[in-house]
Amino acid sequence: MAPVSEPGVHTDWQVVLTTGSLTEALLVQRLLQGYGLTGRIQAPAPYQVFPFSMAGWDWYRVLVPAEEGSEARRIIDEHRRRHLWLRLVESNTEEPTS
C-alpha cells in the first residue's frame, strides 16, 4: 500500500534561492508567503559539525514544495526585475571637499 500524505504536508522541497544573507532569505520567504506559497529557510549550522568558524560557508537556502518551485522562481525573478533600483550599493563615506 502506498503511503498516504496528509494535506499540507510536503515531502519534496526545492531550493529557489541560495544566499549568504539571512535577511535576504527572510525577505524572500515573506515575499513568497505573501503570494500564498509555502516557504521555509534552511540555515547553516557549522558549529554543530566543526568547532571553529566556517566563515564563507554560511549559506541560507529558501525552499518551497516541489509543486510550487516554478511559480516561486517566477515571483522572485519578476520582483527582481521590477525592483532593480532597490539593490544595495556601497555608500561613499568620504567627506566632500570644498
N, C-alpha and C positions, 0 to 999 in steps of 0.2 A: 504494500500500500504506500502511495506517495505521501510525503509529509504535508500536512495542512498548514498553510501560513495564515497567521492572524491578520486581519485588516489593519493597515497602518504599520505593520512590522516589515522592515526591509532587510533583506539578507545580502543583496548585491549592491555595492556602492561604487560610484565612480568619482575620481578626483577631477574637479573642474577648475581648481586654482591651487597653485603652489607658490608660497611667498615666504620671505624671511620676516615678515611683519605681522605680529598678532593683530594689530589694529586693522590692517588691510583685510586679513582673514575674517575678522568680526564684522567689518563693514559689508563685505561681500555676502557673508552668511545672512545678515539682516536684510540686504537687498533682495536676495532670493526668497527669504521668508515673506517679504512684502508682496511678492508675486505669487504667494501661495505654495512655494516649493519647500520641501524639507531639506534643510542643510545642517551639516554638523562639521565641527573642526577637529582635525586630528593634530594634536600638538606633540612636539618632540619631548622626550624625557631622557636627555643624555645622562643625567646624574644617577639614574637608576641602573644604567649599564656601565658607565665609566665614572671613576671617582675624580675626574678632572673635567675642566671646561672643554666643550666641543664647539667653541665659537665658530660660526660659519656653517654649522651643520644643523642649526635650529630652524628647520623648515616647518611651516604650518600648512596644512592641506585642508581645503574646503571640499567636502564630499557631499554628493547627493545620491538618492536612489538611482540605479541604472536607468530606469524608465524616464527619469527627469533630466538626464545628462545633457541631451542635445538642447532642450529648452533652457537649461541653466547657462550653458555656454553662449547661446544666442542672447540672453539677457545681459550677461557680463560684457560681451562684445559690443552690443548696442549701447550700453551705459558708458563704456569707454569711448566710443565714437562721439556720443552726444556731449560728454563732459571732459573732452580732451583738455580744455583750458584749466581744469581743476588739478592738473598734475603739480606736484610739489617741485619747486625749483629752489636751488641754493640761493639764499639771500646774500646780498652784498653787505658785508659788515664793516667795510671801510668807511671812515668819516669823509664826507665830501670836502674837497679842497676849495678854498675861496680865492 
